[in-house]
């Protein structure tokens, strides 16, 4: 099968962990151990989140600009490209080693990709995409005062939010297609891709961070994938989350999921992205834990989303 897997932030960093290279390297090695057998048996295309990482790069960027005002902060499309290259390198290293240990002869390539968005997307007026590390409420309010950030509550902490427009297309899709069909494991659309808008003259970068699940959905549809796997840190999609009536939804359809109404800051984008892929292709999407990845592909774990 041709499988597109989007990996959430838990593949790189557990909640509450420091944004150190060693922490990310350890988590990525665990993720790649789970993914290696998929690469043996299937045509595999990977995508990943970048929320904590692009937030870290943004803080470093702002610190340098504060120390040297002659160097203004770099725009978010450039920071997104930086995070793609950094995370792609770490995944390429770890997955190469995981395949080699198992005697699997496949090469991995990571592509810095661009994703087109609409210049007039309403998301630019209503930032929702969490980036950077967790802060206390007081720390978040102080950061908002100092830097002009917009901050929101995210579970047990607070984080910065930035615009997250909906992706229209992956600019480098043909390169991804040709590499995958040539036998490469391809890492692409990382962090949703570097956001660009199409003007009459050119593709121009824009200040945003694209949701990786929406980008992964478009990636999977354009590649005519047989299955989209959205790997996260929970067992699947739950009805009545956070209540005594909470229950795992094992099998469902886009129409049924739409009736529940999930949070825009957590499960909502994953449900919407998976449903978008299923409706566009008539294929199956699955949402579930990364450690269950082979069972997710088999449809025996997670939440399986079938055509209406």
C-alpha positions in Angstrom: 0.0 0.0 0.0 0.9 3.6 -0.4 0.7 5.1 3.1 1.1 8.7 4.2 1.8 9.1 8.0 1.6 12.4 9.7 3.5 12.5 13.0 2.3 14.8 15.8 4.6 16.7 18.2 4.8 13.6 20.5 7.0 12.0 17.9 9.6 14.7 18.7 8.8 16.0 22.1 6.7 14.8 25.0 4.6 17.3 26.8 6.6 19.1 29.5 10.0 18.0 28.1 12.7 20.5 27.5 13.3 21.4 23.8 16.8 19.9 23.8 18.3 18.0 20.9 18.9 14.9 23.0 15.2 14.7 24.0 14.1 15.1 20.4 16.7 12.6 19.2 15.5 10.0 21.7 11.8 10.4 20.8 12.5 10.4 17.0 14.5 7.1 17.4 11.5 5.5 19.1 9.2 6.8 16.4 11.5 5.4 13.6 11.7 2.0 15.3 7.9 1.8 15.0 8.0 3.0 11.4 10.7 0.8 10.1 8.6 -2.2 9.4 6.1 -0.1 7.5 8.9 1.0 5.2 9.8 -2.7 4.5 6.3 -3.6 3.4 4.8 -0.4 2.0 5.4 2.8 0.0 5.9 5.2 2.9 5.6 9.0 2.9 6.1 10.9 6.2 5.0 14.3 7.4 5.5 15.8 10.8 4.6 18.7 13.1 6.9 21.6 14.0 5.0 23.6 16.6 7.6 23.4 19.5 10.6 23.6 17.1 9.4 26.6 15.1 8.6 28.3 18.4 12.1 27.7 19.6 13.6 29.0 16.4 11.4 32.1 16.6 12.6 32.8 20.2 16.2 32.4 19.0 15.5 34.7 16.1 14.0 37.4 18.3 16.8 37.2 20.8 19.4 37.8 18.0 17.3 40.7 16.7 17.2 42.2 20.2 20.9 42.0 20.5 21.6 43.4 17.1 18.8 45.7 15.8 20.4 45.9 12.4 19.2 42.3 11.8 15.4 42.3 12.0 13.6 39.0 12.8 13.2 36.6 9.9 9.7 35.9 8.7 7.7 32.8 9.7 7.9 31.1 6.3 11.7 31.1 6.5 11.5 29.8 10.1 9.2 27.1 8.9 11.6 26.1 6.2 14.4 26.0 8.8 12.4 23.7 11.1 11.6 21.4 8.1 15.3 21.0 7.4 16.2 20.4 11.1 13.5 17.9 11.8 13.9 16.2 8.4 17.6 15.7 9.1 16.9 14.1 12.5 14.3 11.8 11.0 16.5 10.9 8.1 19.3 9.9 10.4 17.2 7.9 12.8 15.1 6.1 10.1 18.2 5.2 8.1 19.7 3.6 11.2 16.5 1.8 12.1 16.2 0.4 8.5 19.9 -0.7 8.4 19.6 -2.6 11.7 16.6 -4.5 10.3 18.4 -5.2 7.0 15.9 -3.1 5.0 17.5 -1.6 1.8 15.7 1.7 1.4 16.9 5.2 1.1 15.3 8.2 2.9 15.1 11.7 1.5 13.8 14.8 3.2 12.4 17.7 1.1 11.8 21.3 2.2 8.4 21.9 0.6 6.2 24.9 0.1 2.5 24.9 0.7 0.2 27.4 -1.1 -2.5 29.2 1.0 -5.0 31.9 0.2 -3.8 35.5 1.0 -7.3 36.3 2.2 -7.8 33.2 4.4 -9.7 34.3 7.5 -7.2 32.4 9.7 -4.9 35.4 9.4 -7.4 37.4 11.5 -7.9 34.6 14.1 -4.6 32.9 15.1 -5.1 29.4 16.5 -1.9 27.4 15.8 0.1 26.7 19.0 3.8 27.0 18.7 6.7 27.0 21.2 7.0 25.6 24.6 4.5 25.6 27.5 4.3 28.7 29.9 2.5 29.5 33.0 -0.4 32.0 32.7 1.8 34.8 34.2 4.7 34.0 31.9 2.4 33.9 28.9 0.9 37.3 29.7 4.3 38.8 30.2 5.5 37.4 26.9 2.4 38.8 25.2 3.1 42.2 26.8 6.8 42.2 25.8 6.6 40.8 22.3 3.1 41.5 21.2 2.2 37.8 21.0 -1.2 36.3 21.1 -1.3 33.6 23.8 -4.0 31.0 24.6 -4.5 28.2 27.1 -3.3 24.7 25.8 -4.2 22.0 28.3 -2.4 22.5 31.5 -0.3 25.5 30.3 -0.2 28.5 27.9 1.4 28.8 24.5 1.8 31.4 21.8 -0.6 31.1 18.8 -0.1 32.2 15.2 -2.3 32.2 12.1 -2.9 28.8 10.5 -4.4 29.2 7.0 -5.8 26.1 5.2 -3.4 24.6 2.6 -4.4 24.6 -1.0 -1.6 22.5 -2.6 1.9 21.2 -2.1 4.1 23.0 -4.6 6.7 20.3 -4.8 4.1 17.4 -5.1 5.5 16.1 -8.4 9.0 15.7 -6.9 7.5 13.9 -3.9 5.6 11.6 -6.2 8.6 10.7 -8.4 10.8 10.0 -5.4 8.2 7.8 -3.7 7.6 5.9 -6.9 11.3 5.4 -7.3 11.5 3.6 -3.9 12.5 6.3 -1.6 10.9 6.9 1.8 10.0 10.6 1.5 9.7 13.1 4.3 7.8 16.1 3.0 5.3 18.9 4.0 7.0 19.0 7.4 5.3 21.4 9.7 2.6 21.8 7.0 5.2 23.2 4.6 6.6 26.7 4.3 3.5 28.9 3.6 3.4 30.8 0.3 0.7 32.8 -1.5 0.3 33.1 -5.2 0.4 36.6 -6.6 0.2 37.7 -10.3 4.0 37.8 -10.4 5.3 35.1 -8.0 4.9 32.8 -5.1 5.6 34.9 -2.0 6.2 33.7 1.6 3.7 34.7 4.3 3.6 34.9 8.1 1.9 31.7 9.2 2.4 28.1 10.4 0.2 25.5 8.5 -1.4 22.7 10.4 0.5 19.5 9.5 -2.6 17.3 9.4 -4.4 19.4 6.8 -1.2 19.5 4.7 -0.8 15.8 5.2 -4.4 15.2 4.0 -3.7 17.2 0.8 -0.4 15.4 0.4 -2.1 12.0 0.7 -4.9 12.9 -1.7 -2.6 14.3 -4.3 -0.4 11.2 -4.1 -3.5 8.9 -4.4 -2.5 7.2 -1.1 -4.3 4.1 0.0 -4.4 5.2 3.6 -3.8 8.3 5.7 -2.5 7.7 9.2 -2.6 10.5 11.7 -0.3 9.4 14.5 -0.7 11.2 17.8 -0.3 10.5 21.5 -3.9 9.3 22.3 -5.6 6.1 21.5 -7.9 7.6 19.0 -10.9 10.0 18.8 -13.1 10.0 21.9 -16.7 11.0 22.2 -17.5 13.1 25.3 -13.8 13.6 26.1 -13.0 14.6 29.6 -16.3 13.3 31.0 -17.4 10.1 32.7 -19.2 9.1 29.5 -16.0 9.3 27.5 -15.6 6.4 24.9 -13.3 5.6 22.1 -14.9 5.8 18.6 -13.6 2.7 16.9 -15.1 3.0 13.4 -17.0 5.9 11.9 -17.6 8.1 8.9 -16.9 11.8 8.1 -20.6 12.6 8.4 -20.9 11.1 11.8 -17.8 12.8 13.1 -19.0 16.1 11.9 -22.0 15.9 14.2 -19.8 15.7 17.3 -18.0 19.1 17.2 -14.4 18.7 18.3 -12.1 21.4 19.7 -10.3 23.5 17.1 -7.2 23.5 19.3 -6.7 19.7 19.6 -8.6 16.9 17.9 -10.7 19.1 15.6 -8.0 19.6 12.9 -7.1 15.9 12.9 -10.8 14.9 12.5 -11.3 17.5 9.7 -8.1 16.5 7.9 -8.9 12.8 8.0 -12.5 13.4 6.9 -11.3 15.6 4.0 -9.0 12.8 2.7 -11.7 10.2 3.0 -14.2 12.3 1.1 -11.7 13.3 -1.6 -10.5 9.8 -2.3 -13.0 7.2 -1.0 -10.1 5.6 0.9 -9.6 5.1 4.7 -8.0 7.3 7.3 -7.0 6.3 10.8 -6.2 8.4 13.9 -4.4 6.8 16.8 -1.2 6.3 18.8 2.2 6.2 17.1 3.2 3.1 19.1 0.2 1.3 17.5 1.3 2.2 14.0 1.2 -1.2 12.4 -2.2 -1.9 14.0 -3.4 1.5 12.7 -2.4 0.5 9.1 -4.3 -2.8 9.6 -7.3 -1.0 11.0 -7.3 -2.9 14.3 -6.5 0.1 16.5 -7.3 3.8 16.7 -10.3 5.4 15.1 -11.0 4.1 11.6 -12.7 6.6 9.3 -14.5 5.1 6.3 -16.3 6.7 3.4 -19.9 7.8 4.1 
